[in-house]
Amino acid sequence: MANIEQLEAALAQFPAGEHRRISVDCGKLESLDLAGAWLLHARLEQVRAGGGKVEFKGEPPAHFTFIQEITAKKPESAAVEAKPLRPVHDSLERVGRTTVTTARNAKEALGFFGRIAATFLRSLRSFQHLRLPSIARHIYETGIQAVPIVSLIAFLISVIIAYLSAQQLQQFGAEIYTVDLVAIAVLREMGVLLTAIIVAGRSGSAFAAEIGVMRLNEEVDALQSMGVDYYEVLVLPRLIGLLVALPLLTIVADAMGLAGGALLSSWLLDIPLGQFITRVQGALAPTTFWAGLVKAPVFALLIAMVGTFRGMQVRDTSRELGRLTTMAVVQSIFLVIFADAIFAIVFVELDF
């Protein structure tokens, strides 16, 4: 590179006319940089283009192979063969690939659930294996720290339900039934469902991201190489912590939902707090509260399993981490709503 101008001037003296012959002796070549090889290759190509002949004594420089690969041009006349359109074949291929992937994921999820169950049963032999400090930390992170946002959302949704219900029922002079509607909707459905969706977006994504980063940093492999059951250390405490935290959050959401309904009833319908409480007690069946609370452990199990399962699937790249974290949130919310629909059907059949 330092002598590139002199090299260009020297190479320009090569004869490039027709019937010229140039012999390049590489027998005693000790070193050659890419810039020098590039200049030599370009000048020799000009000689060949002018009808001259070029021959080498010994092996040509290895740089020439690299230069020829990156400067080679495809013939412009060569037509690109178009891929034939096969809509039926492509659709069947896509369906088959999706089916195989879904079956493989279902098999892995079933094995993951079995591994968790076996680890939990083995941990019952000793409180040390349950890792109570880790469980307490996850109860704090998934439960106590989520109280403000869960309370606010439950309060606002209850106010919205009460407001819309009062507007419609006032047309028939039945605004007192707003209390019944708000109480039953919050305690049976909205309280636990909203709480589960918030926890899925907040804690489910955190589970997948935390375990996924540990996968990328090879911390899980380090635990395994030390003979530590990483399911006992990483998965089980999160699962138990959420099983404890979500029912407690549901109770908080129910209380804040009733408070929102009471506030709007007092402000919009002139129903005093004492009358609101009396009406709530008369409207609720003995199973209303428990119909909502019994769903919470099931929702917690689904959220924790999906979050930790997707975190364990992270491999190789941070892009995979983002994709699986997003998938964990979406699948958690879908499974929560699907399970809630099944609960609704079962409760109707059981008259619960």
PyMOL commands that set and color helices and strands:
alter all, ss='L'
color gray80, all
select helices_A, chain A and resi 4-11+34-49+63-71+87-123+127-130+132-142+144-172+177-216+219-225+230-268+273-283+288-293+295-312+318-350
alter helices_A, ss='H'
color red, helices_A
select strands_A, chain A and resi 21-25+53-57
alter strands_A, ss='S'
color yellow, strands_A
deselect
rebuild
show_as cartoon
